[in-house]
Amino acid sequence: MGGVPRCAGVDWGDQPADDDYDTAGGGIASAVQRAGLRYTPPCTMTGDPRAERLAANEALFRTANERMAGWEEQHALSHIEVYFCECADTECREKVSLRKADYERVRANSRQFVVVPGHEIEDVEAVIERHDGWAIVEKPPAVSDTVERLDPRRTS
């Protein structure tokens, strides 16, 4: 039960149990480790705790996409590339296919994420574009600090 440490005084609501983060299991920590990444739960809450946690989950998948973008085989076959859905569901393993230029356009704004249609959580993010097989969601300004802090392209 050595899971990820919790932040003192934070109401995690329906946050997964520590076992879901156990690196020996199939939870988020093991997926992150397999991708060669490190997951840190959002401890600096500036808005609604649920919205902050969901934003951090989406940022986790963005980090995986950033790492994957460096793989040579990612660019080998065509101008269409495959990315992880950046939705807030830590168990999601679905992929989206889009042009690199489209992904870069989404990445230009730390508050925007690419998701599989139907993976939007409309009470904590706005759908700003819909396409065949993918959509762009934008997080509200209240979680800007979280998504910017977790954006691998932002410099501290």
PERA-V101215 format. One record per pair of residues at least 6 apart in sequence whose C-alpha atoms are under 7 Angstrom apart, sorted by sequence separation. I is the first residue (numbers start at 1). J is the second residue. If there is no record, write none. Layout:
BEGIN
i-><I,I>
j-><J,J>
END
This chain:
BEGIN
i-><21,23,24,32,75,106,129,130,148,20,21,22,23,32,45,74,106,129,20,21,22,128,84,85,127,128,29,42,84,85,127,128,42,84,85,126,127,83,84,125,126,82,83,125,126,4,42,82,83,125,3,82,124,125,3,81,82,117,1,4,80,81,116,117,1,3,65,80,81,116,117,3,65,80,81,115,116,2,79,80,96,114,115,114,115,114,61,113,114,62,112,113,61,112,113,112,86,111,112,58,86,87,111,35,58,85,86,58,85,57,85,57,87,55,57,87,111,54,7,111,12,13,96,110,11,96,110,110,28,51,59,63,56,52,56,59,55,59,52,47,46,47,46>
j-><27,29,30,38,81,112,135,136,154,27,28,29,30,39,52,81,113,136,28,29,30,136,93,94,136,137,39,52,94,95,137,138,53,95,96,137,138,95,96,137,138,95,96,138,139,18,56,96,97,139,18,97,139,140,19,97,98,133,18,21,97,98,133,134,19,21,83,98,99,134,135,22,84,99,100,134,135,22,99,100,116,134,135,135,136,136,84,136,137,86,136,137,86,137,138,138,113,138,139,86,114,115,139,64,87,114,115,88,115,88,116,89,119,88,90,120,144,88,43,147,49,50,133,147,49,134,148,151,90,124,147,152,146,143,147,150,147,151,146,142,142,143,143>
END
